[in-house]
Amino acid sequence: MNPFFERSPLPYELPVFAEIGDEHYLPAFERGMAEQLAEVAAIASNSEQPSFDNTIVALERSGTLLTRVANVFFNIASSDSSARTERIEAEISPKLAAHRDAIHLDAALFGRIDALYQRRGELGLEGEQARLLEQYHLRFVRAGARLDAAQQARLRELNAELAAAATEFGQNNLAATNAATLVLDSAEQLAGLGATAVAAAAENAKSLGHDGKYALSLQNFSNQPVLAELADRDVRQRVMAASLGRGFEENGNGVLAARMAALRAERAALLGYADHASYAVEDQTAKTAAAVEDMLGQLVPRAVANAEREADELAAAMRDATDDGELRSWDWQFWSEKVRAERFSVEAEALRPYFELERVLRDGVFYAAEQVYGITLRERDDLIGYHPEVRVFAVFDADDAPLGLFLGDFFTRPSKRGGAWMNELVSQSTLLGQRPVVVNNLNIVKPPEGEPALLTWDNVRTLFHEFGHALHGLFSNVVYPFFSGTEVPRDFVEFPSQVNEMWMARPEILANYAKHVETGAAMPTELVERMAEAERFGEGFRTVEYLAAALLDWAWHRLPADATRTDAEEFEEEALRTAGIALAAIPPRYRTGYFAHIFAGGYAAGYYSYIWSEVLDADTVQWFEDGAASVREKGEIFRRELLSRGGSVDPLQAFAAFRGRGPDIDPLLTRRGLTA
């Protein structure tokens, strides 16, 4: 019996991972697609006049088997892939694209939806129902429902090719990242790393078949964390070269990305848009490409000026210490740490013992959620995740009522893609009688057996950030799965997770978890203060690194259909130079060859979303801190008006419902040191 064919009997419908094998995925996908197409055909051919219930609600009820298997499979494909799951993904991705097209391009089905939309004022729909009809209609139109037969045929080809290419890009990226692991012969080459990090590198090398050596595996962004600590400049240069070179081999991801950008441009033109960026932002909160460009244009010159001032300081520190003041990309983080240590008496390695994973998780992340929202989490050792390292927690509301399940998958491994993310294994919906089951994936370096996992400050931030996404899913309280949890515009979805980062440095939260792993002593108050000052140093670098990636994404997706580019490296140089952000010592956070967000994920022409959402985030942090009500009272308001609503209301209306007005950019400019 295929475990996907029935609803799971486990609490909250947690998938029965103990019974799921690779052999179950394809049969479940095939049956799931067939079942949904039969359901859609019944809706489209219904002889009764279209109604909200027999058309829109019926669509919301369709495809439950397909959703079950897809939620599990695509989480596995990202977090614990194998040669077999990669083959399945390569086979099923274009089939799923064709399946979606079969629904969206069904003329009879769209006829029913369009008929309802045209007389929506007569139907008496309000709130979530009215928005659901509007969003369905918009989705079908944007998916090509109004194109003629020849145009739809070409659209199907484009969608299938893009789906296959995105899968190929992601699989190539994982392989390239693993292949770029730097294997070193001696511990002396790791001078500057702490003993735990050196031991972890030795353990990593052993697991990769290099016993007696030391392996530095890469994470999926340009500046690797070890660059801040490695004293050997040659090793730093090798790490950076390995990182920046991923995907630019012959016929690698650089070539594939250029082809994907061209396909997206052709699709946008087919749908009536100037370019893919214009198409992508239309249903986002930004609405227009001009709005995105206006905001990014305001930030670039200020950020570059800040970064150039920082570069002068770092180059001066290099000259004083080495007589070499030529600051290169592999030097920036190392000398930033030196300057921080000297100016603020804060060293990254000295902070790690205060950030032990278990304590940060329970006494930081979970404790903050309890203080702000009243919820508690209790580990369920009797429930099994999809990998031995996955942990399962039951989540309870302030009155001890059950909310859902949270799964944590914290450590890096060769079968896991880089970065950090949240997935929903079960989406909340009162229509379907489902409570949420969400998972956070991170890539923390696993310590040797028996050793504690000590985090960097960036790791701590990521832990809080991803749990913010988890809260968005856990607090969902909507009727229709279309709107559940994080089903909101891409340039809004990062907002709740960014807000959750504020608690990591909140004095009463930090004091609860930042305790020395050996002595249990709280982090000294003066160290906390110095750490806050040190974090502000380097804001120019962080902003430029991010903006360079956002503008690179934007440049690829502003290409019109008749402007195909084939040389990804040449295009990058040109795009960054044109945007005024081509700083050799600060590579983009992601280069084209490993920019999985936009070529293997859902962020094409959407990486701007992080800074766009941060406008809302910085404004909300100011609201939480204004003293007008307690944090707990504010938490209830934020949950009720925004986190629980998912996509069931207009996002900016949800923001205004608790803030009392629209967003203000000034708090963001102040935070990032970009005020005039």
N, C-alpha and C positions, 0 to 999 in steps of 0.2 A: 504493500500500500504506500503510495506516494504521500509523504506527510504534508505536502502543500494542498492536497485535494480537499481537506477539511479544515475548518477553523481550529486553531490550536486549543487544546484543553487546559493549557497551563495558565497561571495567573496573568491577567491583562493580555492574554493571547500571545505571550512571549513565544516566538518560534521554537519548535522542539528540535533544538540544534543537535541533540544526541542522536536523533534519527535521520537528520538531513545529510545526504551524501551528494557528491557531484553528479551522480547519475539521475538525480531527481529534478535538476533544473530544467533541462531542455523539454522533457515531457510536460512539466508544469507550465512552462512558457507557451508551448504549443497549444495545450488545452485551454489555458487562460485566454490566449488571443482568440481562439475559436469560440469560446463561450461568450466573450464580450462582443464579438462581431455578430453572433446570433442574437444577443440582447439588443444591440443597436439596430439590427435589421427589423426586429419586432417593434421597436419604437418608431422607426421610420415608416413602416408599413401599416401602422395602427390606423384603422378606418375612422376612429373617433376624431373629432376636432382637436387640434393641439391644445393642451392645457399645461400649466406649470407642473402638475403632478405626473401626467402621463408622458411628458417629454423631458423636462429639466431634472426633476427628482428621479425619474427612471434612469437617466444617464448617470446621476450621482450614485445610484445603487449598482451600476454595471461594473464589470471587471474586477470583482473582489479577489478572485483567484490570481489574476495577473498581477494585481497590486501586491498580494502576499509574497509571491515568488520574486518579483522585481525588487521589493524593498530589501529582502534578505540577500539576493544575489549581488546586487550592485554594492552593498556594503562589504560583502566578502571580496568582491573583485578589487576593491580599494584597500582593504585592511589585511587580507590574508589570501592573496592570489596564488595560483599555481599554474603550471602549463595547461592543465585541463580547463580551469576556469577562464584562462585567457583565450583558449580556443572557443569556448562557449560564448564568451563576450563578443569575440570577433564574428561569430555566426549570428548571434541573436540581435546585435545592435541595429544592423540594417533592416532586419525583419520587424523590429519594434518601430523603427521610423516608418516603414511601409504600413504597419498596423495603425499608427496614429493618423497617417494620411488617409487611410481607408475610412476612418471615422470623420475627420474634418472635411474631407472632400466628397462626402456622401450628399448628393444634391437633395434627396428627399428629406434627409435628416435636417440639413440646414434650412430647407423650406419651412419645416415646422418651427425651428428656433426663430427664424426671421419673422414668421407670421406672429409669433408671440411677442417678439421685440417691437414690431410695428404697432401693435395695439396694447403695449405695456401699460399705458395710462388707464386703460379700461379694466385691467385685471385685478386691481385692488391690492397689488403686492407692495409690501413695505420692508424696510430694513434689510435683513440678510437675503430674503427672497428676491427683492427687487434688484439688489446688487448682483446676485447670482445669475439672473437672466441677462443682465447687461454684460457681465464678464464672459458668459458663454458666447454670446453673440460676438463680442469683440475678439475672443480667441479664435472662433471659426473664420471670421473675416480676415484676421491677420495670418491665419494658416492657409489662405488661398481659396476659400469657399466661393468667392465671386469671380475667380479666373475662368477662362474658357477651357475647353477640353484639352487643347494642345498645350496651353500654359500649365495646366494641372499635371499633365504627363511629364513635362520637363521639371516641374517642382518636385514630383515624386523622385525623379532621378537624382536631383540635387540633394534632397533630404537623405536618401539612402547613402549616397557617396559621403556626405558630411558625417553621418553617424558612424560609418566604417572608419573614416579618417580620424575622428575623435578617439575612438577605441585604439586605433593604431598608435596615435600620438601618446596616449597614456601608457600603453604597454612599452613603447620605445623608451619613454622617459624613465620608467622604473628600471628597465634594463641598463640604460645609460648611467643612471645614478649609482646603481650597484657596481657597474664596471669602472666607474671613476673613483672608487674607494682607493685611498692612498695607503699603500703598505710600506711601512718603514722598518729598518733593520734593528734600530737600537732605541732604548729609552732616552738616550741623550738627545735624540732628535726631537723629543717631546718636552724638552726643557720649558718650564713655565706652566705646564699643566699640573694640576694637583694629583696626589697619589691615587685617588679614586678614579680620576679620568684616565690616568696611565694604565691602571689595572683593567679598566673597561676596554681600552684600546687593545690590550693584550688578549683579553677574552674574545673580543670581536675578531681579531686575527685568527685565533684558534678555531672559532666557529666557521670561518671562511676557508679553512685548510692551510693556514700560514702559521702553524704552531711555532712559538719562539720569536715571532715578529709582532708588530703593532699596526693596527688598521684603523684609519680615520674614515668612517663612512660619511657621505655627504647628506645634507638635508636639502630640500627642494627650494632653495633660494640662493642668491649669489654670494652674499657675505656669510661665510660659515662661522658659527660661534667660536670655534677653536682659534680663529684668527686674532681674537682679543688676547689670547694667552700664550701662544707659541712664540718663544723667544728667537728661534732660528729663522732668520729672514728667508733663507732659501726654501725651507719647508713651507713657510707661509705662502711664498710665491707659487709653489707647486700645488698647494691646496686651492688657491684662487684660480690658477690655470685650469685645474681639473673641474672646478665648479663652473667657470664661465664657458668652458669648451663643450659642455654637454649639448648634444643635439645638432652640432654643426659639422658632423662627419658627412662624407658624401652620401647623398640620398637619405639623410637623417631627418630629424624633426624640423630643421630649418626649411628644407625644401617642402616638407609636408605642410607646415604652417602657411607658407606662401600660397600653396594650392588651396588650402582651406579658406584663406582670406579672399581669394578670387571667386571661389564657389559661393561664399556668403554674399559677396558683392553682386554676383549674377542673380542670386535669389532675391536680394533686396530690390534690384531693378525690375525683376519679374513682378514683384508685389507692388511696384509703384513708388519706390523710395530711391533717393539719390545715392544712398550707400547703406551698409549694414548698420552703422552707428545710428543713423537717423531712424531706421526701422526699430532697432533695439530699445531706444530710449522713449519711444512714443507712448508705451504703456507703463513707464516708470514714473517716479515722482518728478524727475527732471523734465520730462515731456519733450524737450527739444535738444538737438545737438548744440545749438547756440548757448543754451543755459549751462550746459556742462563746460563748454569752452570758455565761457565768461568766468566761471568760478576758478577753473584751473589757471586761466590767464592771470587772475588776480594773485594767485599763490606763487607762481613760478619765480618771478624776479625777486621777491622777498626771500624765498627759501634759498635760492642760489646765492644771494648776498650773504645770508647767514652761514651757509656752507663754506663759502670762500673765506670768511673771517675765521671759521674753525680750522680750515686748512692751513692758514697762515700760522695759527697758534701751534698746530701739530708739527708743521715743518720746522718751526723755531725750536721746539722741544727736541726734534730729531737732530738738528744741527748741534745743539748744546751737548747732546749725548754721544753723537757718532760722527760729527763733521759732515754728515750727508743730509741735506735738507730736501731731497727730491722725494716727496710723499707720493707713494703709489697705492693702488687699491688694496694691496695685501698688507700695507702698513697702517691704514687708517684706524682700524679697530684696536690694533696693538698699542699705538701711540695715544689713542683716546683714553685707553685704560691707564696708561702711564700718567697722563695729565690729570685724570680724575683722581688717581691715587695720591698725586702730589698736592693738587689743589684742594681736594675734599677729603683726603685720607680715607678713600673708599676703594677697595680692590675687589673685583668680581669674585675671585677665588675665596676671599675671606668671608663673603656673604653666604656662600653655598651651605655651610653647616647650619644656618638658620632656616633653610628652606628644604626640609626633608619632605618628600612627596606625601607620605601618609598624613603627616601633621598639617601640611598645607591644604590637603584635600578635606580632611575632617574638621580641623579647627580653623580653617580659613574659608575655603569655598562653601562648604556645607553650613558652617557656622554663620557666614554672612547671609546666606539664603534664609536661615532661621530668623536672624535679627531683622531682616528687611521684610520678609514675606510670611514668616511664621511656620515654614515647612520644616520637616525633619526627614532624614534619610537613614534607612536601616539596611545593612547588608544582608542579602539572602544567599547564603552559601549553598542552599538546596537547589537553586536555580542555575542552570548551566548556560554559559555564553558560547559563542561560535569559535573561541580559541581559549586554551587553558589560562591565558593571562587576562581574559575579560572578567570583570567583576560586575555583579548585579546588585542593585540597591532598590528597595521599595521606597516610594516617596509618599509622605503623608502630609495632609494639610494641617493647619493650626488646630483644628478640632479633632485631629487624628483620623479624619476621613481619608480613604485611599485616593491618590491622584494618578499614579502610574509607576513605571519602572525607568530607572536610569542605569545604563551600562557604561562602564569606563574601560577603555582600552588604551593604556597610557604609553607603552614602550614601543620603540622602533624595532623593526625586524626586516629582513630582506624581502619578505612577501608583502610589505605594506608600502603604499605610495607615500611620498613626502608630504609634509605640512600637517595641518590639524583641521578637523571638521566635525560636524554633527550630522547624523542621519536619523531619520525616523523609521523604526521597524514596524510600528503600528501608529497610525495617525488618529488623533482624537476626533470623534464625530458622534453626536447624540443620535443622528439619523441611523447610523450603523451600529450603535451601541458599543463603541470602542473607546477605551482609554489609552493614553499615549505610552509608547515604549520608545525611548530615545537612546542614542549611543553617542558618546564623545570619543573621537580618535585623536591621539597625540603621537608625537615621535620623540619621547624622552629617551635618552641613552640608558639602556638597562645596566645596572651595576653588576659586578660579580656576585655570585651566589652568597647570600648572607650579609651583604653590604647594603646600607641604606641608599636610596635614590636621592641624591642631592641636586636641587634644581638651581638654574640660573634665575635671575629676576625676570628675564624674558619668558622662561618656562612658566613661572608663576602667573605672569600676565596671560599667557595662552590658556592656562588651566581655568582662570576666571572667565576669560573671553568665551571659550567654548561652552562653559556651563551657562553662560548667558543665552546662547542658542538653545541649550537644553531646556532652560526655564521657559523660553518662548514656546517650545513644544509642549512641555508639561502643563503649563497654565492655560493652554488652549481650551476654550469653552464655546465651540461653535456647533451648529447643526450639521452643516454640509462639509464633507471631506475636501471639497474644492478650496476651502478657506482655512484649513486646519493649520495651526501652529505657525511655521515659518513660510507658509504659502502667501508671501507678500512680495511686492516689487523688489528686485535685486538691489536697488539703491536705497532700500529701507531695511533689508533683512539684517544688515550688520549693526544697525542702531542698538537694539536691545543687548547684543553681546558686548558692544563697546561700553555701554552704560555699566554693565556688570564689572568691568575692569576697575571702576572707581573704588570698589570695596577692598581691593588688594592693599591699598596704601592708607585706607581709613584707619586712624590711630587705634580705635578700639578693636578692629578686626586684626590688624597687623600684630598688635600686642598679644593676641590670642594664639597666633600660629607661628610667629617668627621667634622660635626658641632653639637654642643650640642643641644639635642632635646628640651630643655627648653629655653635656652638663645640664641641659634643660633650662639654662639661663635665658631670660628674655633678651632680645636684641637691645643693646644700650640705646637710650633715648637720643644721645648725640649722634649715634650712627644712623638712626632713622632720619634725623634732620639732614645729615650730610648726604645720605642716599638720595633724598628728595632734591637737594641742590645739584648733585651729580647727574641726576636723570635729566635735568633741564639742559645740561651741557651736552651737545651733540644733536640737538633738535634739528639743526640745519641739515646734517647728514641724513637723519631719518626721514625728513620730509622730502628731500631731493631724491633719495633712493626710491621712495614710494611714488612720487610724482613722475619720475622717469619711466617707471613701469606702466603707470596709468596712461601716460601720453604715448608710450609705445603701442599699447593695446589700441588706443584711440586712432593712432596713425594707420595701423593695419586695417582698421574697420571704417575709416573714412575714404578708403580707396574706392573710386567708382568702378563699374563693371569693365570699363575699357582701359583700365590702368594696371594691368597685371604686373606684379613684380616677382622675380625668381630668386634673386640673391638676398637672403634674409639678413646677412651681416651688413651688406652695403645699405639695405633699407633701414636697418636700425640706426646706423651712423647718421644717415640723412634725416631721419625722423627726429632724433634727439637734438641734432644741431638746429633744425628748423624750429623746434619747440623752445630753444634757448636753454636747454638743460643737459648739454653734452659735457659733463665733467668726467675726465678720464679716471680720476681717483675714486669716483662714486658710480659704479655700474648700477644699472637698474636692479631693483629687487629681484626681478625675473627677466632673463633674456628670452628671446623668442624660442630658442631650442628646448627650454624647460618651463615655458609659461603655461603650465597645465591648467591654471584657472580659466584661461581664455581659449585654449585649443583642445582641452580634454574635459573641461567642466562647463559651467553655465554662465561664465562671466565675460563672454565675448562682447566687446564694447561696453563692459560693465565694471571694469576694475576701478574706475573712478568712484564706484559706490562707497568705498571705505571712507574717503575723505568727505563725500557728500553726506554719508550717515553720521560722520563725526561732527558735523555742524549741529545735528540734532542731539547727539550725545553730549557735547560740551555744554550746550544750553540746558540739557536735562540735569547734568551734574550740578550746575549752578542752582537749579530749582530744588534739588534734593538738599542742598547745603544752605538754603536761604533762611532756615530757622522758623519758617512760618508754621510748621507742624513737625511732629516727630518723624524720624526715619521710618518707623513702623507704619505710621499713618500714611506717609507719602508712598511707601511700598504698596499698600493696599490700593491707593488711587492709581498708581502706575500699572499695577496688575489688572485692575478692573477696566480701566479706560483703554489700555493699549496691549499688554501682553496676552490677555485672554481673548482678544478680538480677532487674532490672526489677520486674514485678509478680508474679513466680513464687513469692514468699514474702510472708507478712504483713509490711507495711512496718515496723511497730513491733517485730516480731521481728527483722527485719534490722538495725534500729537497735541493739537490745539485743545482737545477736550480736557487734558490734564494741565497743560502749560498756560492755557488762557489766551494764547495768541499763536501766531506762526513762528517759525524758527528764526533765530538771530545768529549771524555769523561771527559776531564780535568775540564771544567766549572761545571759539576755536582759534581765532587769530591770536588771542592772548595766550592760550595754552601752548601754541606752537611757536611763540616768539615772532609772530609775523605782523604785529601792529606797526604802523608807520612810525 
